[in-house]
Amino acid sequence: MPANLYRSPIPDQLWNRTRDEFGLPGLEQVRERLAAVHEDPEPLLQQLVRIFIDDEGTFCPGYQFRADLSLNPVVTGLFERALELRIPHNYFALWMMVPSPALDGRRPVDLRDTQDPAPLLAALGRVRADLAA
């Protein structure tokens, strides 16, 4: 990984790893799936982490969904905070997948089912500091 991860282009390997480990469905595919379960999927679509991959389109990392297609509240809460901090979607997705020194080397994605998101929120704040530096 580059020395300053959040100032470098995001490597394609990250999207491949996300796709392999959690799935990376296209936005339209997610819209169709949500519409099959929810009368009005638009409020959910507005909460989604969406990444844009050059020449491929817009995708939604699968780690933000539960098995019943509901959204994981820890991930949506983190993403809401990322938006407040003006962290771009793609860099939030990167942060979720990369081991974090602030989390003792664990990946945020592996802590998405935690009962206490405070350590994740604190680690996310450090990303904003890296982006601003």
C-alpha positions as CSV (number, residue, x, y, z in Angstrom):
1,M,0.0,0.0,0.0
2,P,1.2,3.6,-0.6
3,A,2.7,5.5,2.2
4,N,-0.2,8.0,2.3
5,L,-3.1,5.7,1.4
6,Y,-5.7,8.5,1.3
7,R,-3.8,10.7,-1.1
8,S,-3.1,8.0,-3.7
9,P,-5.3,6.4,-6.3
10,I,-7.2,3.5,-4.9
11,P,-5.7,0.2,-6.2
12,D,-8.0,-2.0,-8.3
13,Q,-7.0,-4.9,-6.0
14,L,-9.2,-3.3,-3.3
15,W,-12.3,-3.5,-5.5
16,N,-11.4,-7.1,-6.4
17,R,-10.9,-8.1,-2.8
18,T,-14.2,-6.4,-1.8
19,R,-16.0,-8.2,-4.7
20,D,-14.5,-11.6,-3.7
21,E,-15.1,-11.3,0.0
22,F,-18.4,-9.4,0.3
23,G,-19.8,-9.0,-3.2
24,L,-19.9,-5.8,-5.1
25,P,-23.3,-5.6,-6.9
26,G,-24.1,-2.8,-9.3
27,L,-26.3,0.1,-8.1
28,E,-29.1,-1.0,-10.5
29,Q,-29.0,-4.6,-9.2
30,V,-29.2,-3.3,-5.6
31,R,-32.2,-1.1,-6.6
32,E,-34.0,-4.0,-8.1
33,R,-33.4,-6.2,-5.1
34,L,-34.5,-3.5,-2.6
35,A,-37.6,-2.8,-4.7
36,A,-38.6,-6.4,-4.4
37,V,-38.5,-6.2,-0.6
38,H,-39.4,-2.5,0.0
39,E,-42.3,-0.6,-1.4
40,D,-40.1,2.5,-1.7
41,P,-36.4,1.7,-1.8
42,E,-35.3,5.3,-2.4
43,P,-34.7,6.1,1.3
44,L,-32.4,3.1,1.6
45,L,-30.6,3.9,-1.6
46,Q,-29.8,7.3,-0.2
47,Q,-28.0,5.7,2.7
48,L,-25.8,3.4,0.6
49,V,-22.1,3.5,0.2
50,R,-21.7,3.8,-3.5
51,I,-18.3,3.5,-5.2
52,F,-17.4,4.5,-8.7
53,I,-14.9,2.4,-10.6
54,D,-13.6,4.0,-13.8
55,D,-15.1,2.4,-16.9
56,E,-17.1,0.0,-14.9
57,G,-19.8,2.0,-13.2
58,T,-21.3,2.4,-9.7
59,F,-21.3,-0.4,-7.2
60,C,-22.4,-1.0,-3.6
61,P,-20.1,-3.0,-1.3
62,G,-21.9,-6.0,0.1
63,Y,-20.6,-5.5,3.6
64,Q,-23.2,-2.9,4.2
65,F,-26.1,-5.4,3.8
66,R,-27.4,-8.0,6.2
67,A,-28.7,-11.3,4.8
68,D,-32.3,-9.9,4.7
69,L,-31.1,-6.9,2.6
70,S,-31.5,-4.5,5.5
71,L,-28.7,-2.1,6.1
72,N,-26.1,-2.8,8.8
73,P,-26.7,0.1,11.3
74,V,-23.0,0.3,12.2
75,V,-21.9,0.7,8.6
76,T,-24.7,3.3,7.9
77,G,-23.7,5.2,11.0
78,L,-20.1,5.2,10.1
79,F,-20.9,6.3,6.5
80,E,-23.2,9.1,7.7
81,R,-20.3,10.3,9.8
82,A,-17.9,10.0,6.9
83,L,-20.2,12.2,4.8
84,E,-20.2,14.8,7.6
85,L,-16.4,14.7,7.6
86,R,-16.5,15.0,3.8
87,I,-14.7,11.7,3.2
88,P,-15.5,10.6,-0.3
89,H,-17.4,7.3,-0.8
90,N,-14.5,5.5,-2.5
91,Y,-12.1,6.4,0.4
92,F,-14.6,5.3,3.0
93,A,-14.8,2.0,1.2
94,L,-11.0,1.8,1.2
95,W,-10.9,2.6,4.9
96,M,-13.4,-0.2,5.7
97,M,-11.2,-2.8,4.0
98,V,-7.7,-1.8,5.2
99,P,-6.2,-2.8,8.6
100,S,-6.2,0.3,10.8
101,P,-3.5,1.1,13.4
102,A,-6.2,2.9,15.4
103,L,-8.1,-0.4,15.6
104,D,-5.0,-2.5,16.6
105,G,-4.5,-3.6,13.1
106,R,-8.0,-4.8,12.5
107,R,-10.1,-3.9,9.5
108,P,-13.2,-1.7,10.2
109,V,-15.2,-4.1,8.1
110,D,-14.5,-6.9,10.5
111,L,-15.9,-4.9,13.4
112,R,-19.2,-4.0,11.6
113,D,-21.3,-6.1,14.0
114,T,-19.9,-4.5,17.2
115,Q,-22.2,-3.2,19.9
116,D,-20.0,-0.2,20.5
117,P,-19.0,1.8,17.3
118,A,-17.1,4.5,19.3
119,P,-13.7,3.0,18.4
120,L,-14.7,2.9,14.8
121,L,-15.9,6.5,14.8
122,A,-12.6,7.6,16.4
123,A,-10.6,5.7,13.8
124,L,-12.7,7.3,11.0
125,G,-11.9,10.8,12.4
126,R,-8.2,10.0,11.9
127,V,-8.9,9.4,8.2
128,R,-10.3,12.9,7.9
129,A,-7.1,14.2,9.5
130,D,-5.1,12.3,6.9
131,L,-7.2,13.7,4.0
132,A,-6.8,17.2,5.4
133,A,-3.0,17.0,6.0
